[in-house]
Each structure stands twice: as C-alpha cells, then as structure tokens.
Amino acid sequence: QVQLVESGGGLVQPGGSLTLSCEASGSIYSVYAMGWYRQAPGKERELIAAIVSGGSANYADSVKDRFTISRDNAKNTVTLQMNNLKPEDTAVYYCWSSIATNPLYGLDYWGKGTLVTVSS
C-alpha cells in the first residue's frame, strides 16, 4: 500500500504565499513523477505542476512564475511553493505521484487533498 499525505493548505490573503508539502510512504520500490493537481469549485481537476526524479519541472501557464515545485528523492516528498496568490487559485490541491511498488510498473496515487482559499 502507498499513501500520499498533504499538508500546508489554509486561508491566505491575495498576494500572499503558502507552501504545500506531500510525503509518499508505504511499500515503495521507486517514485517516478510527482506533482500537484487542483480542482476549483465547478471546474475539472487540472495539473498545475509536475517534477521528475531528475528535477525537471513543468508548470501550467496559470501558475508559471508564481509557483515552484521541488522534491526530495531521499524522503519521497514534493513541495509546492505558492507566491503572489490570487483569488482564482482557490481550490482543493491534490498531491499526485507515479509510484512503482515492484520492478515491473508504476501506478498513479493521489492524496486526499488540501484546501487553499485566497480571500481578503
């Protein structure tokens, strides 16, 4: 079994910052990509940032230059530093990772989500 546990959500004023963290644990053979999705009320879940084990990262246009994703391969953690937050960033943020529990293949795993609310 693999678990992803997020932390760090909350209420922040526009222009503020928050840091989300996620730790993968369990019977892990290898962690491939890690990332963050978000789902705003009434909208589909969208991928906003992803990072591979080598450190290469990609971002959605909506968060580029404001959010930074990083990971610690030794600890199986991924972090999302969010700066200059806007009301439209309000959403439930989900940690995601592609993880192998055996040498043959990996599966997608999700955290339960953490709410980020940007409001004055």
All heavy atoms as an XYZ file, in Angstrom:
904
protein
N       0.840     -1.187      0.000
C       0.000      0.000      0.000
C       0.876      1.237      0.000
O       1.924      1.264      0.623
C      -0.905      0.017      1.238
C      -1.963     -1.062      1.240
C      -3.059     -0.789      0.219
O      -3.165      0.318     -0.291
N      -3.850     -1.809     -0.092
N       0.415      2.237     -0.724
C       1.103      3.520     -0.802
C       0.148      4.614     -0.362
O      -1.031      4.598     -0.711
C       1.594      3.800     -2.232
C       2.148      5.211     -2.344
C       2.648      2.766     -2.639
N       0.646      5.537      0.392
C      -0.158      6.681      0.819
C       0.567      7.973      0.474
O       1.787      8.056      0.593
C      -0.396      6.648      2.327
C      -1.402      5.615      2.771
C      -1.715      5.742      4.253
O      -0.847      6.037      5.051
N      -2.971      5.519      4.608
N      -0.218      8.969      0.065
C       0.281     10.326     -0.127
C      -0.455     11.215      0.858
O      -1.693     11.233      0.864
C       0.038     10.824     -1.543
C       0.711     10.066     -2.688
C       0.374     10.731     -4.020
C       2.208     10.016     -2.499
N       0.268     11.940      1.663
C      -0.339     12.792      2.676
C       0.126     14.224      2.462
O       1.322     14.512      2.504
C       0.021     12.324      4.093
C      -0.592     13.258      5.130
C      -0.457     10.895      4.316
N      -0.861     15.114      2.229
C      -0.564     16.532      2.003
C      -0.662     17.306      3.304
O      -1.378     16.921      4.220
C      -1.537     17.155      1.004
C      -1.619     16.482     -0.338
C      -2.909     15.742     -0.529
O      -3.506     15.315      0.483
O      -3.336     15.572     -1.684
N       0.004     18.451      3.318
C      -0.126     19.385      4.435
C       0.159     20.788      3.918
O       0.782     20.952      2.866
C       0.844     19.031      5.564
O       2.182     19.109      5.124
N      -0.353     21.788      4.643
C       0.013     23.161      4.337
C      -1.063     24.040      3.762
O      -0.830     25.218      3.507
N      -2.255     23.524      3.518
C      -3.300     24.379      2.986
C      -3.823     25.352      4.037
O      -3.428     25.310      5.197
N      -4.706     26.243      3.596
C      -5.290     27.194      4.525
C      -5.801     28.435      3.838
O      -5.937     28.472      2.614
N      -6.045     29.447      4.635
C      -6.568     30.728      4.154
C      -5.428     31.730      4.047
O      -4.634     31.880      4.995
C      -7.634     31.246      5.105
C      -8.184     32.654      4.848
C      -8.923     32.700      3.516
C      -9.103     33.079      5.989
N      -5.366     32.415      2.929
C      -4.316     33.416      2.727
C      -4.905     34.587      1.959
O      -5.839     34.418      1.163
C      -3.115     32.802      1.973
C      -3.518     32.337      0.585
C      -1.943     33.757      1.917
N      -4.383     35.767      2.208
C      -4.856     36.960      1.501
C      -4.246     37.032      0.096
O      -3.158     36.478     -0.134
C      -4.482     38.208      2.284
C      -5.225     38.360      3.593
C      -4.943     39.690      4.272
O      -3.953     40.362      3.960
N      -5.814     40.084      5.186
N      -4.910     37.691     -0.814
C      -4.330     37.880     -2.153
C      -2.944     38.511     -2.064
O      -2.729     39.430     -1.271
C      -5.332     38.812     -2.834
C      -6.632     38.512     -2.160
C      -6.282     38.243     -0.732
N      -2.038     37.972     -2.863
C      -0.660     38.439     -2.823
C       0.209     37.689     -1.834
O       1.437     37.855     -1.834
N      -0.408     36.877     -1.015
C       0.334     36.129     -0.010
C       0.953     34.854     -0.554
O       0.876     34.566     -1.757
N       1.554     34.089      0.353
C       2.252     32.858     -0.014
C       1.815     31.701      0.874
O       1.408     31.905      2.026
C       3.765     33.046      0.125
O       4.251     34.058     -0.743
N       1.905     30.522      0.319
C       1.669     29.285      1.058
C       2.607     28.222      0.510
O       2.978     28.268     -0.669
C       0.228     28.794      0.892
C      -0.864     29.277      1.831
C      -2.196     28.654      1.431
C      -0.539     28.989      3.269
N       2.934     27.274      1.363
C       3.735     26.130      0.931
C       2.971     24.852      1.221
O       2.530     24.629      2.346
C       5.078     26.093      1.660
O       5.789     27.305      1.417
C       5.919     24.920      1.169
N       2.780     24.045      0.193
C       2.163     22.735      0.329
C       3.250     21.661      0.298
O       4.198     21.764     -0.484
C       1.176     22.473     -0.801
C       0.048     23.485     -0.980
C      -0.875     23.041     -2.121
C      -0.722     23.696      0.298
N       3.072     20.665      1.135
C       4.010     19.551      1.159
C       3.258     18.242      1.051
O       2.084     18.147      1.427
C       4.823     19.570      2.456
O       5.597     20.746      2.557
N       3.939     17.237      0.540
C       3.328     15.921      0.378
C       4.412     14.867      0.569
O       5.505     14.984      0.016
C       2.700     15.809     -1.001
S       2.077     14.171     -1.425
N       4.080     13.844      1.326
C       5.013     12.746      1.554
C       4.391     11.438      1.105
O       3.247     11.132      1.466
C       5.407     12.646      3.020
C       6.384     11.508      3.299
C       6.800     11.406      4.742
O       6.215     12.116      5.581
O       7.717     10.621      5.043
N       5.135     10.693      0.330
C       4.723      9.360     -0.087
C       5.335      8.343      0.856
O       6.514      8.422      1.197
C       5.167      9.080     -1.519
N       4.510      7.371      1.267
C       5.003      6.344      2.171
C       4.357      5.013      1.839
O       3.338      4.957      1.155
C       4.730      6.726      3.632
O       3.336      6.815      3.870
N       4.952      3.950      2.342
C       4.415      2.625      2.112
C       5.422      1.729      1.422
O       6.617      1.946      1.502
N       4.913      0.747      0.704
C       5.757     -0.238      0.025
C       6.227      0.308     -1.326
O       5.755     -0.102     -2.379
C       4.986     -1.543     -0.161
O       4.551     -2.056      1.086
N       7.191      1.210     -1.265
C       7.644      1.922     -2.462
C       8.912      1.281     -3.007
O       9.896      1.153     -2.284
C       7.884      3.400     -2.148
C       6.561      4.076     -1.769
C       8.529      4.106     -3.331
C       6.705      5.499     -1.270
N       8.872      0.915     -4.285
C      10.072      0.433     -4.967
C      10.786      1.608     -5.629
O      11.992      1.751     -5.522
C       9.700     -0.624     -6.004
C      10.866     -1.111     -6.825
C      11.755     -2.051     -6.311
C      11.083     -0.627     -8.115
C      12.831     -2.494     -7.057
C      12.166     -1.064     -8.868
C      13.023     -1.998     -8.330
O      14.100     -2.429     -9.075
N      10.001      2.460     -6.307
C      10.578      3.621     -6.978
C       9.495      4.684     -7.181
O       8.355      4.353     -7.468
C      11.169      3.232     -8.330
O      11.787      4.345     -8.948
N       9.875      5.937     -7.009
C       8.964      7.060     -7.261
C       9.364      7.732     -8.562
O      10.502      8.189     -8.699
C       8.999      8.076     -6.106
C       8.069      9.255     -6.411
C       8.599      7.414     -4.788
N       8.477      7.782     -9.490
C       8.738      8.419    -10.771
C       8.354      9.888    -10.674
O       8.904     10.633     -9.889
C       7.999      7.697    -11.883
C       8.374      6.228    -11.976
C       7.409      5.230    -12.078
C       9.706      5.819    -11.945
C       7.763      3.896    -12.161
C      10.062      4.485    -12.020
C       9.083      3.531    -12.117
O       9.421      2.219    -12.184
N       7.401     10.346    -11.428
C       6.999     11.750    -11.369
C       6.166     12.034    -10.131
O       5.489     11.157     -9.592
C       6.204     12.130    -12.612
N       6.253     13.262     -9.669
C       5.404     13.757     -8.588
C       4.838     15.100     -9.040
O       5.441     15.793     -9.870
C       6.193     13.934     -7.289
C       6.888     12.678     -6.811
S       7.673     12.865     -5.189
C       6.244     12.608     -4.108
N       3.702     15.457     -8.485
C       3.120     16.724     -8.918
C       1.923     17.134     -8.105
O       1.579     16.497     -7.100
N       1.326     18.217     -8.564
C       0.147     18.774     -7.899
C      -0.947     19.064     -8.919
O      -0.679     19.656     -9.966
C       0.511     20.071     -7.173
C       1.436     19.846     -6.021
C       2.808     19.858     -6.047
C       1.063     19.563     -4.673
N       3.302     19.588     -4.797
C       2.255     19.409     -3.932
C      -0.158     19.433     -4.020
C       2.253     19.135     -2.570
C      -0.153     19.148     -2.659
C       1.047     19.013     -1.949
N      -2.141     18.632     -8.592
C      -3.340     18.989     -9.317
C      -4.159     19.904     -8.414
O      -3.953     19.948     -7.206
C      -4.180     17.752     -9.631
C      -3.699     16.911    -10.783
C      -2.564     16.130    -10.680
C      -4.424     16.862    -11.976
C      -2.130     15.344    -11.733
C      -4.007     16.064    -13.031
C      -2.871     15.313    -12.893
O      -2.459     14.527    -13.941
N      -5.093     20.613     -9.027
C      -6.057     21.351     -8.223
C      -7.423     21.306     -8.882
O      -7.531     21.131    -10.093
C      -5.615     22.802     -8.015
C      -5.677     23.684     -9.256
C      -5.146     25.080     -8.945
N      -5.224     25.959    -10.104
C      -4.701     27.183    -10.126
N      -4.054     27.664     -9.052
N      -4.808     27.927    -11.217
N      -8.422     21.443     -8.049
C      -9.800     21.452     -8.554
C     -10.554     22.563     -7.864
O     -10.767     22.532     -6.639
C     -10.489     20.109     -8.308
C     -11.850     20.015     -8.954
C     -12.372     18.592     -8.993
O     -11.925     17.730     -8.249
N     -13.324     18.340     -9.876
N     -10.939     23.548     -8.655
C     -11.732     24.661     -8.145
C     -13.207     24.293     -8.216
O     -13.601     23.420     -8.997
C     -11.455     25.909     -8.970
N     -14.044     24.951     -7.417
C     -15.477     24.649     -7.435
C     -16.060     24.771     -8.837
O     -15.849     25.778     -9.524
C     -16.063     25.707     -6.498
C     -14.955     26.057     -5.585
C     -13.701     25.966     -6.410
N     -16.751     23.725     -9.252
C     -17.397     23.749    -10.560
C     -16.483     23.531    -11.744
O     -16.918     23.643    -12.890
N     -15.214     23.224    -11.482
C     -14.250     23.034    -12.568
C     -13.632     21.653    -12.497
O     -13.708     20.971    -11.483
C     -13.168     24.105    -12.505
C     -13.679     25.508    -12.751
C     -12.537     26.496    -12.894
C     -13.048     27.896    -13.206
N     -11.937     28.865    -13.380
N     -13.010     21.258    -13.606
C     -12.334     19.974    -13.639
C     -10.978     20.056    -12.935
O     -10.381     21.123    -12.841
C     -12.147     19.520    -15.086
C     -13.444     19.220    -15.808
C     -13.203     18.650    -17.190
O     -12.050     18.580    -17.623
O     -14.199     18.261    -17.838
N     -10.528     18.894    -12.491
C      -9.211     18.829    -11.884
C      -8.151     19.086    -12.961
O      -8.228     18.534    -14.056
C      -8.986     17.465    -11.229
C      -7.766     17.371    -10.360
C      -7.666     16.018     -9.675
N      -8.789     15.784     -8.768
C      -8.840     14.777     -7.909
N      -7.818     13.913     -7.835
N      -9.882     14.614     -7.134
N      -7.162     19.934    -12.636
C      -6.131     20.265    -13.608
C      -4.747     20.076    -13.008
O      -4.516     20.334    -11.822
C      -6.283     21.720    -14.075
C      -6.140     22.758    -12.981
C      -6.058     24.185    -13.493
O      -5.758     24.390    -14.684
O      -6.280     25.122    -12.682
N      -3.820     19.636    -13.840
C      -2.428     19.504    -13.432
C      -1.781     20.880    -13.478
O      -1.832     21.556    -14.504
C      -1.692     18.553    -14.371
C      -0.185     18.379    -14.128
C       0.075     17.750    -12.776
C       0.431     17.553    -15.244
N      -1.176     21.299    -12.386
C      -0.556     22.616    -12.367
C       0.965     22.567    -12.293
O       1.631     23.503    -12.708
C      -1.100     23.495    -11.229
C      -0.873     22.823     -9.867
C      -2.558     23.818    -11.451
C      -1.152     23.744     -8.699
N       1.521     21.492    -11.770
C       2.982     21.388    -11.699
C       3.376     19.934    -11.543
O       2.691     19.176    -10.847
C       3.528     22.205    -10.534
N       4.470     19.558    -12.189
C       4.973     18.195    -12.089
C       6.490     18.225    -12.157
O       7.078     19.110    -12.796
C       4.403     17.318    -13.192
N       7.096     17.225    -11.509
C       8.554     17.164    -11.482
C       8.988     15.706    -11.521
O       8.389     14.846    -10.876
C       9.099     17.878    -10.216
C      10.627     17.935    -10.223
C       8.580     17.236     -8.941
C      11.196     18.876     -9.146
N      10.006     15.414    -12.315
C      10.517     14.052    -12.396
C      11.701     13.892    -11.442
O      12.175     14.879    -10.849
C      10.919     13.702    -13.839
C       9.677     13.715    -14.724
C      11.976     14.667    -14.369
N      12.159     12.672    -11.300
C      13.193     12.398    -10.298
C      14.489     13.148    -10.587
O      15.227     13.485     -9.650
C      13.465     10.894    -10.224
O      13.851     10.403    -11.494
N      14.731     13.467    -11.858
C      15.939     14.210    -12.193
C      15.861     15.690    -11.901
O      16.877     16.397    -11.973
N      14.652     16.164    -11.558
C      14.490     17.557    -11.183
C      13.850     18.447    -12.221
O      13.522     19.599    -11.936
N      13.637     17.945    -13.416
C      12.992     18.754    -14.452
C      11.524     18.940    -14.106
O      10.832     17.990    -13.747
C      13.129     18.064    -15.807
O      12.482     18.797    -16.812
N      11.058     20.185    -14.228
C       9.696     20.516    -13.818
C       8.943     21.219    -14.935
O       9.536     21.875    -15.792
C       9.716     21.398    -12.571
N       7.631     21.060    -14.897
C       6.754     21.764    -15.830
C       5.592     22.365    -15.063
O       5.177     21.830    -14.029
C       6.226     20.806    -16.897
C       7.290     20.467    -17.922
O       7.637     21.285    -18.753
N       7.810     19.260    -17.841
N       5.078     23.475    -15.597
C       4.013     24.205    -14.924
C       2.904     24.557    -15.900
O       3.152     24.789    -17.089
C       4.550     25.515    -14.333
C       5.647     25.332    -13.317
C       6.981     25.290    -13.705
C       5.344     25.195    -11.965
C       7.987     25.117    -12.776
C       6.343     25.026    -11.024
C       7.664     24.985    -11.437
O       8.653     24.814    -10.508
N       1.694     24.663    -15.373
C       0.601     25.217    -16.143
C       0.842     26.713    -16.322
O       1.433     27.361    -15.451
C      -0.723     24.977    -15.432
N       0.367     27.252    -17.422
C       0.568     28.678    -17.677
C      -0.009     29.539    -16.552
O       0.522     30.609    -16.248
C      -0.076     29.078    -19.006
C       0.698     28.534    -20.198
O       1.874     28.160    -20.038
O       0.113     28.494    -21.293
N      -1.095     29.071    -15.943
C      -1.782     29.857    -14.928
C      -0.946     30.065    -13.662
O      -1.220     30.990    -12.882
C      -3.109     29.206    -14.561
O      -2.891     27.882    -14.102
N       0.063     29.216    -13.443
C       0.864     29.326    -12.212
C       2.337     29.583    -12.485
O       3.110     29.807    -11.547
C       0.723     28.066    -11.335
C      -0.751     27.782    -11.050
C       1.394     26.859    -11.960
N       2.721     29.548    -13.757
C       4.131     29.743    -14.104
C       4.613     31.076    -13.575
O       3.905     32.082    -13.633
C       4.276     29.678    -15.624
C       5.678     29.407    -16.106
C       5.680     29.191    -17.615
C       4.948     27.935    -18.004
N       5.001     27.662    -19.451
N       5.801     31.093    -13.049
C       6.461     32.280    -12.489
C       5.922     32.677    -11.126
O       6.425     33.635    -10.519
C       6.364     33.489    -13.438
C       7.024     33.246    -14.773
O       8.057     32.537    -14.798
O       6.510     33.739    -15.787
N       4.915     31.959    -10.624
C       4.415     32.230     -9.270
C       4.601     31.029     -8.341
O       4.819     31.205     -7.139
C       2.927     32.606     -9.314
C       2.627     33.867    -10.099
C       1.165     34.282     -9.905
N       0.240     33.272    -10.413
C      -0.711     32.692     -9.683
N      -0.847     33.023     -8.401
N      -1.521     31.792    -10.213
N       4.492     29.834     -8.903
C       4.609     28.612     -8.117
C       5.917     27.911     -8.460
O       6.378     27.949     -9.603
C       3.461     27.658     -8.420
C       2.107     28.109     -7.947
C       1.890     29.384     -7.452
C       1.032     27.234     -8.015
C       0.633     29.785     -7.023
C      -0.234     27.617     -7.595
C      -0.436     28.897     -7.104
N       6.503     27.255     -7.448
C       7.724     26.478     -7.661
C       7.560     25.106     -7.032
O       7.209     25.000     -5.848
C       8.939     27.180     -7.046
O       9.082     28.494     -7.619
C      10.211     26.383     -7.308
N       7.807     24.075     -7.822
C       7.733     22.709     -7.322
C       9.145     22.181     -7.097
O      10.061     22.475     -7.868
C       6.948     21.803     -8.301
C       6.666     20.440     -7.677
C       7.681     21.651     -9.636
C       5.694     19.586     -8.498
N       9.293     21.407     -6.029
C      10.582     20.792     -5.738
C      10.331     19.445     -5.074
O       9.225     19.179     -4.616
C      11.429     21.689     -4.828
O      10.767     21.922     -3.604
N      11.357     18.597     -5.044
C      11.187     17.286     -4.424
C      12.471     16.861     -3.740
O      13.565     17.301     -4.092
C      10.755     16.249     -5.451
C      11.747     15.964     -6.539
C      11.153     15.023     -7.588
N      11.141     13.629     -7.145
C      10.568     12.651     -7.832
N       9.961     12.904     -8.983
N      10.611     11.406     -7.381
N      12.294     15.999     -2.766
C      13.419     15.378     -2.071
C      13.303     13.889     -2.327
O      12.431     13.220     -1.758
C      13.345     15.702     -0.572
C      14.553     15.181      0.187
O      15.103     14.129     -0.180
O      14.938     15.814      1.174
N      14.141     13.387     -3.208
C      14.040     11.986     -3.604
C      14.337     11.041     -2.443
O      13.783      9.953     -2.367
C      14.990     11.703     -4.764
C      14.571     12.409     -6.034
O      13.387     12.662     -6.269
N      15.538     12.759     -6.872
N      15.197     11.446     -1.555
C      15.546     10.588     -0.425
C      14.384     10.425      0.546
O      14.253      9.385      1.196
C      16.762     11.152      0.299
N      13.556     11.462      0.636
C      12.436     11.433      1.588
C      11.099     11.177      0.907
O      10.079     11.102      1.577
C      12.379     12.764      2.345
C      13.605     13.036      3.207
C      13.485     14.363      3.938
C      14.701     14.624      4.811
N      14.587     15.939      5.504
N      11.104     11.061     -0.416
C       9.862     10.854     -1.179
C       8.852     11.958     -0.884
O       7.662     11.693     -0.642
C       9.250      9.482     -0.888
C      10.097      8.344     -1.418
O      10.793      8.498     -2.425
N      10.052      7.211     -0.753
N       9.323     13.176     -0.904
C       8.445     14.313     -0.664
C       8.465     15.274     -1.843
O       9.444     15.354     -2.586
C       8.858     15.091      0.590
O      10.212     15.550      0.447
C       8.776     14.212      1.835
N       7.361     15.977     -2.005
C       7.257     17.020     -3.023
C       6.645     18.240     -2.368
O       5.757     18.133     -1.524
C       6.427     16.540     -4.231
C       5.010     16.195     -3.841
C       6.439     17.578     -5.351
N       7.143     19.399     -2.755
C       6.717     20.656     -2.157
C       6.291     21.625     -3.245
O       6.886     21.655     -4.328
C       7.864     21.276     -1.345
O       8.231     20.380     -0.295
C       7.452     22.594     -0.724
N       5.254     22.397     -2.966
C       4.800     23.421     -3.896
C       4.824     24.757     -3.163
O       4.041     24.973     -2.237
C       3.391     23.125     -4.408
C       2.879     24.059     -5.498
C       3.664     23.848     -6.795
C       1.389     23.839     -5.741
N       5.736     25.608     -3.554
C       5.809     26.962     -3.009
C       4.949     27.865     -3.877
O       5.201     28.001     -5.079
C       7.252     27.455     -2.995
C       7.409     28.903     -2.546
C       7.007     29.113     -1.099
O       7.347     28.312     -0.238
N       6.254     30.178     -0.837
N       3.934     28.475     -3.266
C       2.990     29.305     -3.997
C       3.134     30.756     -3.554
O       2.909     31.064     -2.380
C       1.563     28.807     -3.762
C       1.373     27.333     -4.091
S      -0.336     26.782     -3.921
C      -0.545     26.924     -2.152
N       3.492     31.607     -4.488
C       3.669     33.034     -4.205
C       2.671     33.856     -5.003
O       2.116     33.391     -5.999
C       5.088     33.463     -4.558
C       6.140     32.756     -3.723
O       5.926     32.461     -2.548
N       7.288     32.495     -4.328
N       2.466     35.080     -4.554
C       1.565     36.007     -5.240
C       0.227     35.338     -5.550
O      -0.263     35.365     -6.683
C       2.213     36.515     -6.535
C       1.439     37.648     -7.175
O       0.663     38.327     -6.495
N       1.629     37.836     -8.462
N      -0.353     34.757     -4.524
C      -1.596     34.016     -4.711
C      -2.746     34.943     -5.095
O      -2.825     36.098     -4.633
C      -1.934     33.237     -3.449
C      -1.088     31.959     -3.280
C      -1.085     31.501     -1.832
C      -1.616     30.869     -4.189
N      -3.622     34.421     -5.928
C      -4.768     35.166     -6.431
C      -6.052     34.451     -6.030
O      -6.039     33.234     -5.803
C      -4.695     35.262     -7.952
C      -3.404     35.857     -8.482
C      -3.360     35.804    -10.004
C      -2.055     36.391    -10.530
N      -2.003     36.354    -12.021
N      -7.164     35.164     -5.974
C      -8.431     34.510     -5.622
C      -8.739     33.319     -6.523
O      -9.309     32.321     -6.051
C      -9.461     35.631     -5.789
C      -8.690     36.878     -5.500
C      -7.324     36.635     -6.078
N      -8.333     33.383     -7.776
C      -8.607     32.270     -8.694
C      -7.743     31.044     -8.419
O      -7.921     29.996     -9.045
C      -8.433     32.710    -10.154
C      -7.123     33.402    -10.456
C      -7.233     34.927    -10.415
O      -7.927     35.458     -9.503
O      -6.620     35.578    -11.290
N      -6.804     31.148     -7.487
C      -6.036     29.985     -7.069
C      -6.781     29.167     -6.016
O      -6.321     28.087     -5.632
C      -4.681     30.410     -6.493
C      -3.772     31.031     -7.529
O      -3.701     30.499     -8.662
O      -3.130     32.050     -7.209
N      -7.905     29.680     -5.550
C      -8.709     28.956     -4.562
C      -9.163     27.625     -5.141
O      -9.787     27.575     -6.209
C      -9.927     29.788     -4.146
O      -9.474     30.970     -3.482
C     -10.833     28.989     -3.224
N      -8.828     26.550     -4.437
C      -9.130     25.212     -4.941
C      -8.704     24.183     -3.901
O      -8.010     24.512     -2.932
C      -8.392     24.945     -6.253
N      -9.117     22.957     -4.129
C      -8.538     21.834     -3.387
C      -7.326     21.356     -4.173
O      -7.428     21.089     -5.377
C      -9.550     20.691     -3.200
C      -8.896     19.527     -2.473
C     -10.772     21.182     -2.432
N      -6.209     21.275     -3.506
C      -4.956     20.871     -4.135
C      -4.654     19.424     -3.775
O      -4.669     19.046     -2.594
C      -3.829     21.793     -3.679
C      -3.886     23.151     -4.329
C      -4.895     24.050     -4.006
C      -2.947     23.533     -5.284
C      -4.971     25.296     -4.619
C      -3.007     24.764     -5.905
C      -4.016     25.639     -5.559
O      -4.095     26.880     -6.174
N      -4.358     18.639     -4.807
C      -4.108     17.213     -4.639
C      -2.680     16.876     -5.027
O      -2.214     17.240     -6.112
C      -5.046     16.393     -5.515
C      -6.505     16.537     -5.176
C      -7.292     17.505     -5.793
C      -7.114     15.693     -4.254
C      -8.631     17.635     -5.489
C      -8.458     15.809     -3.946
C      -9.214     16.794     -4.569
O     -10.546     16.919     -4.270
N      -2.021     16.160     -4.163
C      -0.709     15.606     -4.481
C      -0.900     14.369     -5.345
O      -1.820     13.568     -5.116
C       0.007     15.248     -3.181
S       1.638     14.500     -3.384
N      -0.036     14.192     -6.320
C      -0.093     13.042     -7.215
C       1.320     12.504     -7.407
O       2.299     13.245     -7.425
C      -0.667     13.473     -8.561
C      -0.301     12.542     -9.691
C      -0.888     11.372    -10.028
C       0.799     12.704    -10.599
N      -0.236     10.805    -11.088
C       0.801     11.596    -11.465
C       1.771     13.692    -10.759
C       1.729     11.444    -12.482
C       2.705     13.546    -11.774
C       2.685     12.418    -12.624
N       1.411     11.197     -7.599
C       2.705     10.616     -7.914
C       2.531      9.309     -8.663
O       1.550      8.575     -8.443
C       3.524     10.376     -6.641
O       4.799      9.863     -6.969
N       3.455      9.043     -9.547
C       3.541      7.756    -10.215
C       4.591      6.936     -9.476
O       5.760      7.329     -9.436
C       3.937      7.938    -11.679
O       4.072      6.685    -12.316
N       4.132      5.836     -8.881
C       4.981      5.071     -7.964
C       4.941      3.599     -8.330
O       3.872      3.047     -8.604
C       4.515      5.265     -6.506
C       4.682      6.729     -6.092
C       5.273      4.346     -5.560
C       4.124      7.062     -4.724
N       6.111      2.995     -8.307
C       6.199      1.553     -8.518
C       6.380      0.857     -7.177
O       7.206      1.271     -6.365
C       7.364      1.223     -9.428
N       5.575     -0.173     -6.972
C       5.735     -0.997     -5.771
C       6.466     -2.296     -6.103
O       6.666     -3.141     -5.229
C       4.377     -1.315     -5.124
O       3.559     -1.969     -6.103
C       3.690     -0.044     -4.658
N       6.851     -2.432     -7.369
C       7.608     -3.595     -7.830
C       8.445     -3.149     -9.026
O       8.247     -2.057     -9.551
C       6.648     -4.715     -8.227
C       5.707     -4.283     -9.325
O       6.107     -4.172    -10.486
N       4.466     -4.004     -8.977
N       9.359     -3.999     -9.501
C      10.238     -3.574    -10.607
C       9.558     -3.480    -11.965
O      10.172     -3.022    -12.929
C      11.319     -4.666    -10.624
C      11.239     -5.319     -9.298
C       9.796     -5.253     -8.890
N       8.285     -3.883    -12.064
C       7.658     -4.019    -13.377
C       6.937     -2.771    -13.866
O       7.024     -2.408    -15.035
C       6.682     -5.202    -13.352
C       7.310     -6.566    -13.049
C       6.230     -7.635    -13.022
C       8.398     -6.904    -14.068
N       6.179     -2.101    -13.005
C       5.382     -0.981    -13.488
C       4.982     -0.075    -12.337
O       5.040     -0.453    -11.167
C       4.111     -1.482    -14.202
C       3.229     -2.348    -13.340
C       2.258     -1.789    -12.515
C       3.370     -3.727    -13.334
C       1.463     -2.576    -11.716
C       2.581     -4.525    -12.539
C       1.626     -3.953    -11.730
O       0.846     -4.745    -10.941
N       4.576      1.148    -12.709
C       4.124      2.107    -11.719
C       2.641      2.396    -11.858
O       2.041      2.146    -12.905
N       2.053      2.906    -10.801
C       0.641      3.288    -10.795
C       0.525      4.715    -10.278
O       1.416      5.226     -9.607
C      -0.169      2.350     -9.897
C      -0.261      0.880    -10.315
C      -0.968      0.077     -9.235
C      -0.968      0.737    -11.648
N      -0.598      5.338    -10.597
C      -0.862      6.688    -10.096
C      -1.493      6.624     -8.709
O      -2.409      5.836     -8.467
C      -1.807      7.433    -11.033
C      -1.126      7.821    -12.333
O       0.116      7.819    -12.380
O      -1.846      8.145    -13.301
N      -0.993      7.464     -7.832
C      -1.543      7.582     -6.487
C      -1.874      9.040     -6.212
O      -1.226      9.953     -6.747
C      -0.542      7.071     -5.448
C      -0.300      5.583     -5.528
C       0.689      5.055     -6.356
C      -1.083      4.688     -4.800
C       0.902      3.697     -6.456
C      -0.874      3.318     -4.889
C       0.120      2.831     -5.712
O       0.328      1.479     -5.799
N      -2.881      9.233     -5.352
C      -3.375     10.571     -5.038
C      -3.489     10.772     -3.535
O      -3.807      9.848     -2.794
C      -4.773     10.765     -5.638
C      -4.802     10.674     -7.108
C      -4.919      9.549     -7.861
C      -4.713     11.753     -8.031
N      -4.907      9.860     -9.196
C      -4.786     11.208     -9.335
C      -4.582     13.137     -7.889
C      -4.728     12.003    -10.475
C      -4.530     13.921     -9.016
C      -4.599     13.356    -10.296
N      -3.241     12.000     -3.119
C      -3.563     12.362     -1.757
C      -5.038     12.710     -1.634
O      -5.759     12.738     -2.633
N      -5.466     12.985     -0.420
C      -6.884     13.276     -0.187
C      -7.226     14.720     -0.495
O      -8.398     15.074     -0.578
C      -7.251     12.944      1.256
C      -7.187     11.449      1.560
C      -7.628     11.161      2.983
C      -7.612      9.646      3.249
N      -8.039      9.327      4.635
N      -6.225     15.562     -0.632
C      -6.457     16.957     -0.973
C      -6.371     17.885      0.219
O      -6.682     17.503      1.348
N      -5.949     19.101     -0.058
C      -5.893     20.136      0.973
C      -6.452     21.423      0.384
O      -6.138     21.780     -0.754
C      -4.449     20.327      1.500
O      -4.456     21.267      2.570
C      -3.494     20.790      0.418
N      -7.295     22.101      1.147
C      -7.989     23.280      0.636
C      -7.120     24.523      0.778
O      -6.591     24.804      1.860
C      -9.298     23.484      1.389
C     -10.119     24.711      1.008
C     -10.559     24.654     -0.448
C     -11.326     24.845      1.939
N      -7.013     25.259     -0.309
C      -6.352     26.565     -0.316
C      -7.401     27.611     -0.665
O      -8.043     27.518     -1.718
C      -5.194     26.607     -1.326
C      -4.652     28.030     -1.455
C      -4.096     25.646     -0.912
N      -7.570     28.571      0.210
C      -8.536     29.642     -0.011
C      -7.797     30.971     -0.040
O      -7.086     31.305      0.927
C      -9.603     29.674      1.088
O     -10.263     28.400      1.144
C     -10.639     30.755      0.802
N      -7.946     31.699     -1.132
C      -7.300     33.007     -1.269
C      -8.397     34.059     -1.236
O      -9.195     34.180     -2.167
C      -6.492     33.106     -2.565
C      -5.750     34.445     -2.620
C      -5.517     31.947     -2.672
N      -8.432     34.801     -0.149
C      -9.511     35.769      0.037
C      -9.078     36.831      1.031
O      -8.319     36.562      1.964
C     -10.765     35.063      0.538
O     -11.790     36.002      0.829
N      -9.612     38.041      0.830
C      -9.340     39.113      1.775
C     -10.434     39.202      2.827
O     -10.384     40.034      3.724
C      -9.205     40.449      1.039
O     -10.357     40.694      0.260
